[in-house]
């Protein structure tokens, strides 16, 4: 069990190649992320961003499903990256990461992943944002979507919403606002 807690965790959920990382990148429209409101196009971005003197955001742009990680590998990798930055970057941690809705490779589905994450890190708040419709205009099948929502409602501290991801930039400030503590 890590010696730190997450204040807020944001998971952007969609099938492979549906714009999860693009939506997370659009958070840089918020000038607090240090890019003067410009969405970066670099292949590799920094993992850590200061939100205040004591708050930091760990931004991961690759889904653990796509990296062929198990849930335990995902949790331990996250804990290890943050532990290496304590106390230099602060004691209040936040996290944003893409997830796939369904079980894939060694990772469980979004619900089991959120439950494991919440239990492991004792998260204060977790927001699960479905790309529905995704950037192509495709929606998750209604029965699967409702099934995920019904199961997610049982996970402590979880908030659930959907965003229209057909436009790759308009949701950035909405996503970034989750990390606004003013």
Secondary structure, 3 states (H helix, E strand, C coil): CCCCCEEEEEEEECCCCCCHHHHHHHHHHCHHHCCCCCCCCCCCCCCEEECCCCEEEEEECCCCCCCCCCHHHHHHHHHHHHHCCCCCCCCEEEEEEEECCCCECCECCHHHHHHHHHHHHCCCEEEEEEECCCCCCCCCCHHHHHHHHHHHCCCCCEEEEEECCCCCCCCHHHHHHCCCCC
